[in-house]
Amino acid sequence: MSWLDRLRGSVELTSPDGHVFNPSWSGNTRTLEKQLGVFKYPNVDREIVQDLGIAGVRYPLTLSFHGADNDLEADRFFAAFSSKNTWLVAHPTKGLLSLQPIKIRETIEPVESGSITVFETEWMHPAEKSIRITPAQIAARIASIQRSLDEAALDQLNNLASQSSAAEINALKNSTRSALSIFDTAMGAIEGIADAAEAIRRGINDSMNMSPLDLTVLGGQIQSLMMLPAKITGDVLGAIRPIRDFLDKMRALPDEVADQTGLNVMAIRELFMLSGNAAISSLGVNGRYETRAKSVEVAGLGLAEFKKTVDALDVAQANFDDELIGGQYFSQSLTFVLSSEIAALSASHVLSRSFDLSVEKMILLSEARAPIEIAITEYGSVDKFDLFVDSNNLKGDDILILPAGREVLVYV
């Protein structure tokens, strides 16, 4: 891997409020200055120097916005620059940085360069203890990585699959049908996605009638289908369970013959599984949580499911080890870094939000009490009665009265 492989195509800046900007960038300097205590004494040649460490690394960035709406985007960026705390900056050569904005200067020249707005900015990389990445920044960063992951996954599908023969095309089609059957079984119980799923399935059927297949179109349809559960609002764990069931069944499919038809099958399976893991990460970011315990559980589930998928694909990769290099399967050849980053950032986002959530408290009833009385006493309002009933799974007579010795759950 050379420096060119490590070079990002653009700079991306995310404000503390989660606003994302993608200006043009052609290069910059960076400076590091030592902090020195210099002491001069009479009759002593040369100064005494005490090394006090380094000051923050400075990044002067010249950024420009292009196009018909460059003025509007420039105004948005100029306003966001006033946000307090550090920005998340995906630098083309230095990776992900947390930078403190210092100064901004806008060049306004509508006559000479009306389609371009240029900013000269200065940033500082502060000490680690002062870095604070907000949940909004993490969420915006995940959305950006997800777009890159979708594109990389489609490139991966096109690179791995071959359609040189009828057998190879049929392997792609049959593998897709098999995965869709598992999808129907696992996701059929999810309410609210049936109509959207049916519309996407019609598009997939149309794509499958082509020969050869347009893998970019088919792959995009598969990604859209797998992301449907992530659009469900409400019980996050309830939405994750069918995705886990789908992934478990996909990971349990038998090994493939180590030839090109087997590579085609693995290309489709890999896309379905990557999309399933991305859906879990998306649920983690966009879901709503009532308690800290649930948010911690969701964070752990996302990381665990990603690890199980990586392990399963690595096992499949080993099945092709005896083939020549051109006939081997390399698990997540273009997507591993992006997939792992999304899984980690999603868990981080969920945990960062958990500190604002309620903690579970168990109460042992010393006497018989009515649930509505407990709800009013513990929550201060009858409005939380339904929450108390749901969180304790009360049914029948339990909704009216609970006996002494019963443990009940409330959130504080």
Secondary structure in CASP SS format (residue, H / E / C, confidence):
PFRMAT SS
TARGET T0000
AUTHOR 0000-0000-0000
METHOD secondary structure of the structure
MODEL  1
M C 1.00
S C 1.00
W H 1.00
L H 1.00
D H 1.00
R H 1.00
L C 1.00
R C 1.00
G C 1.00
S C 1.00
V C 1.00
E E 1.00
L E 1.00
T E 1.00
S C 1.00
P C 1.00
D C 1.00
G C 1.00
H C 1.00
V E 1.00
F E 1.00
N C 1.00
P C 1.00
S E 1.00
W C 1.00
S C 1.00
G C 1.00
N C 1.00
T C 1.00
R C 1.00
T E 1.00
L C 1.00
E C 1.00
K E 1.00
Q E 1.00
L E 1.00
G E 1.00
V E 1.00
F E 1.00
K C 1.00
Y C 1.00
P C 1.00
N C 1.00
V C 1.00
D C 1.00
R C 1.00
E C 1.00
I E 1.00
V E 1.00
Q E 1.00
D E 1.00
L E 1.00
G E 1.00
I E 1.00
A C 1.00
G C 1.00
V E 1.00
R E 1.00
Y E 1.00
P E 1.00
L E 1.00
T E 1.00
L E 1.00
S E 1.00
F E 1.00
H E 1.00
G C 1.00
A C 1.00
D C 1.00
N H 1.00
D H 1.00
L H 1.00
E H 1.00
A H 1.00
D H 1.00
R H 1.00
F H 1.00
F H 1.00
A H 1.00
A H 1.00
F C 1.00
S C 1.00
S C 1.00
K C 1.00
N C 1.00
T C 1.00
W E 1.00
L E 1.00
V E 1.00
A E 1.00
H E 1.00
P C 1.00
T C 1.00
K C 1.00
G E 1.00
L E 1.00
L E 1.00
S E 1.00
L E 1.00
Q E 1.00
P E 1.00
I E 1.00
K E 1.00
I E 1.00
R E 1.00
E E 1.00
T E 1.00
I C 1.00
E C 1.00
P C 1.00
V C 1.00
E C 1.00
S C 1.00
G C 1.00
S C 1.00
I E 1.00
T E 1.00
V E 1.00
F E 1.00
E E 1.00
T E 1.00
E E 1.00
W E 1.00
M E 1.00
H E 1.00
P C 1.00
A C 1.00
E H 1.00
K H 1.00
S H 1.00
I C 1.00
R C 1.00
I C 1.00
T C 1.00
P H 1.00
A H 1.00
Q H 1.00
I H 1.00
A H 1.00
A H 1.00
R H 1.00
I H 1.00
A H 1.00
S H 1.00
I H 1.00
Q H 1.00
R H 1.00
S H 1.00
L H 1.00
D H 1.00
E H 1.00
A H 1.00
A H 1.00
L H 1.00
D H 1.00
Q H 1.00
L H 1.00
N H 1.00
N H 1.00
L H 1.00
A C 1.00
S C 1.00
Q C 1.00
S C 1.00
S C 1.00
A H 1.00
A H 1.00
E H 1.00
I H 1.00
N H 1.00
A H 1.00
L H 1.00
K H 1.00
N H 1.00
S H 1.00
T H 1.00
R H 1.00
S H 1.00
A H 1.00
L H 1.00
S H 1.00
I H 1.00
F H 1.00
D H 1.00
T H 1.00
A H 1.00
M H 1.00
G C 1.00
A C 1.00
I C 1.00
E C 1.00
G C 1.00
I C 1.00
A H 1.00
D H 1.00
A H 1.00
A H 1.00
E H 1.00
A H 1.00
I H 1.00
R H 1.00
R H 1.00
G H 1.00
I H 1.00
N H 1.00
D H 1.00
S H 1.00
M H 1.00
N C 1.00
M C 1.00
S C 1.00
P C 1.00
L C 1.00
D C 1.00
L H 1.00
T H 1.00
V H 1.00
L H 1.00
G H 1.00
G H 1.00
Q H 1.00
I H 1.00
Q H 1.00
S H 1.00
L H 1.00
M H 1.00
M C 1.00
L H 1.00
P H 1.00
A H 1.00
K H 1.00
I C 1.00
T C 1.00
G C 1.00
D E 1.00
V H 1.00
L H 1.00
G H 1.00
A H 1.00
I H 1.00
R H 1.00
P H 1.00
I H 1.00
R H 1.00
D H 1.00
F H 1.00
L H 1.00
D H 1.00
K H 1.00
M H 1.00
R H 1.00
A C 1.00
L C 1.00
P C 1.00
D C 1.00
E C 1.00
V C 1.00
A C 1.00
D C 1.00
Q H 1.00
T H 1.00
G H 1.00
L H 1.00
N H 1.00
V H 1.00
M H 1.00
A H 1.00
I H 1.00
R H 1.00
E H 1.00
L H 1.00
F H 1.00
M H 1.00
L H 1.00
S H 1.00
G H 1.00
N H 1.00
A H 1.00
A H 1.00
I H 1.00
S H 1.00
S H 1.00
L H 1.00
G H 1.00
V H 1.00
N H 1.00
G C 1.00
R E 1.00
Y C 1.00
E C 1.00
T E 1.00
R H 1.00
A H 1.00
K H 1.00
S H 1.00
V H 1.00
E H 1.00
V H 1.00
A H 1.00
G H 1.00
L H 1.00
G H 1.00
L H 1.00
A H 1.00
E H 1.00
F H 1.00
K H 1.00
K H 1.00
T H 1.00
V H 1.00
D H 1.00
A H 1.00
L H 1.00
D H 1.00
V H 1.00
A H 1.00
Q H 1.00
A H 1.00
N C 1.00
F C 1.00
D C 1.00
D C 1.00
E C 1.00
L C 1.00
I H 1.00
G H 1.00
G H 1.00
Q C 1.00
Y C 1.00
F C 1.00
S C 1.00
Q C 1.00
S C 1.00
L C 1.00
T C 1.00
F H 1.00
V H 1.00
L H 1.00
S H 1.00
S H 1.00
E H 1.00
I H 1.00
A H 1.00
A H 1.00
L H 1.00
S H 1.00
A H 1.00
S H 1.00
H H 1.00
V H 1.00
L H 1.00
S H 1.00
R H 1.00
S H 1.00
F C 1.00
D C 1.00
L C 1.00
S E 1.00
V C 1.00
E E 1.00
K E 1.00
M E 1.00
I E 1.00
L E 1.00
L C 1.00
S C 1.00
E C 1.00
A C 1.00
R E 1.00
A C 1.00
P H 1.00
I H 1.00
E H 1.00
I H 1.00
A H 1.00
I H 1.00
T H 1.00
E H 1.00
Y H 1.00
G C 1.00
S C 1.00
V H 1.00
D H 1.00
K H 1.00
F H 1.00
D H 1.00
L H 1.00
F H 1.00
V H 1.00
D H 1.00
S H 1.00
N C 1.00
N C 1.00
L C 1.00
K C 1.00
G H 1.00
D H 1.00
D H 1.00
I H 1.00
L C 1.00
I C 1.00
L E 1.00
P C 1.00
A C 1.00
G C 1.00
R C 1.00
E E 1.00
V E 1.00
L E 1.00
V E 1.00
Y E 1.00
V C 1.00
END
